[in-house]
Amino acid sequence: MTLARALEPLVDLIFPPRCPLCGAGLSSHGGLCAGCWSELAIPGEPCCAACSRPFGEGVPEGAVCAPCLGDPPRHDGIAAATLYNPASRKLVLALKHSNRLSHARFMARLIGAKLPFVDETWLIVPVPLHRWRIWRRGYNQAAELAREIARSTGGVLAVDMLERRKPTPSLGGLGKAARKRVLSGAIAVRTSRKPLLKAAQVLLVDDVLTSGATSDACVSRLKRAGARKVVIACFARVLNEALDDVRGDGV
């Protein structure tokens, strides 16, 4: 028996397990109550063969969504644990701004359910934050998720593979061309880490995938530096148009 397992009863006595969303009592740490599980929107099949965007019923296997047909992605797939809705938003904000680092293991476990193909041959790389933002927040939430995913999959954690060389404002409300200008020169592969990327399979980890502009910039830099394959993994993906096709369903 591990020390952590042996101390669980004492930890539960001092810090009774609570649902991180509603505060209801739980039998153990590291999960949600049944009601809150049902509030999460878990994307499934059928979905786009290129980016896993959920489709409605009746779409044949292997179909590709209109956005991917119009602008083929640089990445090699997206593994999203949930779609962004009020429940996932609350978890993301608690991890990102309220120092709830204990949420990272639970959130990474949900991401891991979408990653059966990841093993010890993969590099696990978080989307970087600028150093000023890390100094203010104290941590990079993407790196915390990447750390937990590496631990559970056996992948090689490369937390400093990418660096954000300049601070960037929020990309919300910007068009594609404007987002590209803002991110120009902002993200780079750290020179000392480039040898690891030769023909590598990379899992790029973030908490939320919105427009995809930042992840696209990361994928582009990783592939230019030699990565053979880059899959994006996130806890929540913003696809408002798909929420009606996805039933809230805990896993």
Backbone torsions as a table, in degrees:
resi	resn	phi	psi	omega
1	MET	NA	133.4	179.9
2	THR	-75.2	160.9	179.0
3	LEU	-62.7	-41.2	-179.9
4	ALA	-60.3	-42.7	179.3
5	ARG	-66.0	-39.1	-179.2
6	ALA	-66.1	-31.6	-177.5
7	LEU	-87.8	-4.9	-176.7
8	GLU	-55.0	-45.7	-179.7
9	PRO	-59.8	-38.6	179.2
10	LEU	-67.3	-42.5	178.3
11	VAL	-62.1	-42.8	-180.0
12	ASP	-64.8	-31.6	179.3
13	LEU	-70.9	-42.8	-177.7
14	ILE	-77.5	-41.2	-180.0
15	PHE	-122.8	84.5	-177.5
16	PRO	-55.5	135.9	-178.8
17	PRO	-60.9	130.9	179.6
18	ARG	-131.9	147.0	174.0
19	CYS	-66.7	127.1	-177.9
20	PRO	-68.2	-13.9	-179.8
21	LEU	-93.7	-46.8	-174.6
22	CYS	-115.8	-11.5	179.0
23	GLY	85.9	2.4	179.4
24	ALA	-65.4	150.3	179.1
25	GLY	-67.6	142.8	179.2
26	LEU	-123.7	164.0	177.7
27	SER	-78.6	-23.1	179.4
28	SER	-156.2	162.5	178.6
29	HIS	-73.6	158.2	169.2
30	GLY	95.2	26.4	179.2
31	GLY	-156.3	-167.9	177.0
32	LEU	-120.9	160.6	173.0
33	CYS	-72.9	165.1	-176.2
34	ALA	-59.3	-40.0	-179.6
35	GLY	-63.8	-42.1	-178.9
36	CYS	-74.4	-32.1	173.4
37	TRP	-55.1	-42.8	-176.0
38	SER	-68.9	-15.7	179.6
39	GLU	-82.7	-18.2	178.3
40	LEU	-74.3	141.0	177.5
41	ALA	-101.5	108.2	-175.6
42	ILE	-99.1	113.4	179.3
43	PRO	-70.3	143.6	-179.5
44	GLY	-144.2	-148.1	-179.9
45	GLU	-95.0	154.7	-7.4
46	PRO	-74.4	157.1	-178.7
47	CYS	-152.6	167.3	179.9
48	CYS	-62.6	134.1	-179.2
49	ALA	-68.8	-19.4	-177.3
50	ALA	-96.0	-37.9	-173.4
51	CYS	-129.7	-0.8	179.1
52	SER	68.3	20.5	173.7
53	ARG	-62.6	125.4	-178.0
54	PRO	-63.8	139.8	174.6
55	PHE	-106.7	165.9	169.4
56	GLY	-75.5	178.3	-179.3
57	GLU	-66.2	151.7	173.4
58	GLY	90.2	0.4	178.8
59	VAL	-85.4	129.9	-175.5
60	PRO	-69.9	153.7	177.0
61	GLU	-61.0	139.5	179.4
62	GLY	91.2	-2.3	179.2
63	ALA	-69.2	149.6	179.7
64	VAL	-116.9	136.5	-176.1
65	CYS	-71.5	161.6	-177.5
66	ALA	-59.8	-43.8	178.7
67	PRO	-59.0	-38.9	179.9
68	CYS	-72.8	-32.8	175.7
69	LEU	-67.4	-40.9	-178.2
70	GLY	-74.6	-30.8	-178.1
71	ASP	-145.0	83.0	-176.0
72	PRO	-52.5	130.2	-175.2
73	PRO	-72.2	153.9	174.6
74	ARG	-78.5	-28.6	-177.4
75	HIS	-74.5	174.0	-178.9
76	ASP	-114.4	27.6	177.1
77	GLY	133.0	158.5	177.6
78	ILE	-127.2	127.3	176.2
79	ALA	-112.5	103.0	-178.8
80	ALA	-109.2	128.0	179.7
81	ALA	-68.8	-40.2	-177.6
82	THR	-142.7	166.4	166.1
83	LEU	-93.6	146.4	-176.2
84	TYR	-69.3	115.3	176.7
85	ASN	-145.1	-178.6	-176.1
86	PRO	-55.7	-36.0	-179.4
87	ALA	-69.3	-49.4	-179.7
88	SER	-67.8	-34.2	178.2
89	ARG	-59.6	-41.8	-179.1
90	LYS	-63.2	-40.6	177.7
91	LEU	-66.6	-43.0	-180.0
92	VAL	-61.5	-46.8	-177.9
93	LEU	-66.8	-35.1	177.9
94	ALA	-64.9	-40.2	177.6
95	LEU	-69.8	-41.4	-170.3
96	LYS	-78.4	-38.8	-171.0
97	HIS	-123.1	-9.4	-176.4
98	SER	-115.3	15.0	177.3
99	ASN	59.1	27.4	177.5
100	ARG	-85.8	66.9	-176.5
101	LEU	-66.2	-19.9	177.7
102	SER	-64.8	-20.7	178.3
103	HIS	-69.8	-21.9	-173.3
104	ALA	-60.4	-40.1	-177.7
105	ARG	-66.6	-43.5	178.4
106	PHE	-64.1	-45.2	-179.4
107	MET	-65.9	-39.5	178.2
108	ALA	-66.1	-32.1	178.1
109	ARG	-64.4	-39.0	177.6
110	LEU	-68.5	-38.5	175.8
111	ILE	-63.6	-43.1	-177.9
112	GLY	-59.1	-27.7	178.3
113	ALA	-63.7	-20.3	179.0
114	LYS	-96.2	6.8	-172.9
115	LEU	-124.9	50.5	-179.0
116	PRO	-65.7	-17.3	-177.1
117	PHE	-87.9	-10.3	-176.3
118	VAL	-85.0	129.9	178.4
119	ASP	-139.0	-162.8	-174.1
120	GLU	-68.3	-8.4	179.6
121	THR	-85.4	-7.3	-176.7
122	TRP	-92.8	147.6	168.9
123	LEU	-92.6	135.1	179.0
124	ILE	-108.1	111.8	-170.9
125	VAL	-123.7	121.5	177.4
126	PRO	-82.5	151.3	169.5
127	VAL	-64.8	130.9	-173.0
128	PRO	-81.9	153.8	167.9
129	LEU	-106.1	153.9	173.4
130	HIS	-69.1	148.8	-174.2
131	ARG	-59.4	-32.7	178.8
132	TRP	-63.8	-39.1	-179.8
133	ARG	-69.9	-37.0	176.6
134	ILE	-64.4	-41.4	179.0
135	TRP	-61.0	-40.0	-179.1
136	ARG	-71.8	-42.8	-175.3
137	ARG	-85.7	-33.3	-179.8
138	GLY	97.8	-9.3	-178.3
139	TYR	-168.0	164.9	173.8
140	ASN	-107.1	115.9	-176.0
141	GLN	-62.8	-32.3	176.9
142	ALA	-65.5	-37.4	178.8
143	ALA	-67.2	-36.3	177.6
144	GLU	-64.5	-40.9	176.4
145	LEU	-66.1	-42.6	179.9
146	ALA	-61.3	-38.7	179.7
147	ARG	-61.2	-44.0	-179.5
148	GLU	-69.6	-37.7	178.5
149	ILE	-66.0	-41.5	177.6
150	ALA	-61.9	-39.8	-179.7
151	ARG	-64.3	-39.6	-175.6
152	SER	-83.3	-26.9	-177.1
153	THR	-99.0	-18.7	-174.7
154	GLY	85.5	1.7	178.6
155	GLY	-64.8	163.1	-178.1
156	VAL	-88.9	115.4	-180.0
157	LEU	-75.9	124.3	176.8
158	ALA	-124.1	73.2	-170.0
159	VAL	-67.4	-22.7	-178.3
160	ASP	-109.5	20.9	-179.3
161	MET	-62.4	-44.0	-179.3
162	LEU	-108.0	149.5	174.4
163	GLU	-132.4	144.2	176.1
164	ARG	-99.3	109.2	-170.1
165	ARG	-80.7	-18.4	177.3
166	LYS	-144.2	148.1	178.4
167	PRO	-68.6	145.1	179.9
168	THR	-127.0	143.4	178.0
169	PRO	-75.7	173.5	175.0
170	SER	-60.2	139.8	-179.1
171	LEU	-92.0	-1.5	-178.8
172	GLY	-59.3	132.4	178.3
173	GLY	86.0	-7.5	179.9
174	LEU	-88.1	146.7	174.8
175	GLY	-77.0	173.3	-176.3
176	LYS	-59.1	-44.5	-178.4
177	ALA	-65.8	-40.4	179.9
178	ALA	-66.5	-41.1	177.6
179	ARG	-61.0	-40.5	-179.9
180	LYS	-63.7	-39.9	178.7
181	ARG	-64.7	-43.6	-178.9
182	VAL	-61.5	-38.6	-175.8
183	LEU	-87.4	-6.7	-178.5
184	SER	-58.3	120.2	178.7
185	GLY	75.3	4.6	-175.6
186	ALA	-81.3	-32.0	-174.2
187	ILE	-119.8	136.8	-179.2
188	ALA	-146.7	157.8	173.0
189	VAL	-82.8	132.2	179.1
190	ARG	-66.6	127.6	-173.0
191	THR	-54.0	-41.6	-176.6
192	SER	-67.9	-17.3	-177.0
193	ARG	-100.0	-7.3	-175.5
194	LYS	-56.9	-37.6	179.9
195	PRO	-56.7	-28.6	179.9
196	LEU	-68.1	-20.4	-172.2
197	LEU	-86.8	-9.7	-176.8
198	LYS	-60.0	114.0	180.0
199	ALA	58.1	25.6	-175.2
200	ALA	-82.6	154.1	168.1
201	GLN	-98.9	124.4	-172.0
202	VAL	-121.0	134.8	170.0
203	LEU	-104.8	113.3	179.9
204	LEU	-92.6	120.0	-170.2
205	VAL	-110.5	134.6	173.2
206	ASP	-144.9	165.5	178.4
207	ASP	-80.3	-46.3	-178.1
208	VAL	-130.6	136.4	174.2
209	LEU	-108.9	113.6	-178.1
210	THR	-103.6	-100.7	-180.0
211	SER	-72.9	-22.7	-177.1
212	GLY	89.1	0.4	-176.8
213	ALA	-64.2	-45.6	-178.8
214	THR	-66.5	-45.1	179.5
215	SER	-64.4	-37.1	177.2
216	ASP	-60.5	-42.0	178.4
217	ALA	-62.8	-40.6	178.9
218	CYS	-65.7	-45.3	179.9
219	VAL	-59.9	-44.1	-179.7
220	SER	-59.0	-45.3	-179.0
221	ARG	-67.2	-40.4	-179.4
222	LEU	-64.5	-41.4	-178.7
223	LYS	-72.8	-36.5	176.3
224	ARG	-61.9	-31.4	-178.5
225	ALA	-84.7	-1.6	173.5
226	GLY	121.6	-5.6	179.8
227	ALA	-62.0	136.5	-179.7
228	ARG	-84.1	-34.4	-174.6
229	LYS	-147.0	135.9	177.6
230	VAL	-133.7	116.0	175.6
231	VAL	-107.2	136.5	179.2
232	ILE	-93.6	132.2	176.3
233	ALA	-123.0	133.5	-180.0
234	CYS	-144.6	160.6	175.9
235	PHE	-79.3	-43.6	-177.6
236	ALA	-133.1	135.7	179.1
237	ARG	-117.2	129.5	-179.1
238	VAL	-82.2	106.1	176.8
239	LEU	-143.9	73.3	-174.2
240	ASN	-57.4	-35.0	-177.1
241	GLU	-69.3	-17.4	-177.7
242	ALA	-94.1	-11.2	-175.0
243	LEU	-61.0	-34.7	-178.7
244	ASP	-67.7	-23.0	-178.8
245	ASP	-91.9	-3.5	-176.1
246	VAL	-116.6	122.5	178.1
247	ARG	-82.7	133.3	173.9
248	GLY	-55.4	124.1	-172.7
249	ASP	-155.3	114.9	176.3
250	GLY	-72.3	154.6	176.2
251	VAL	-117.1	NA	NA
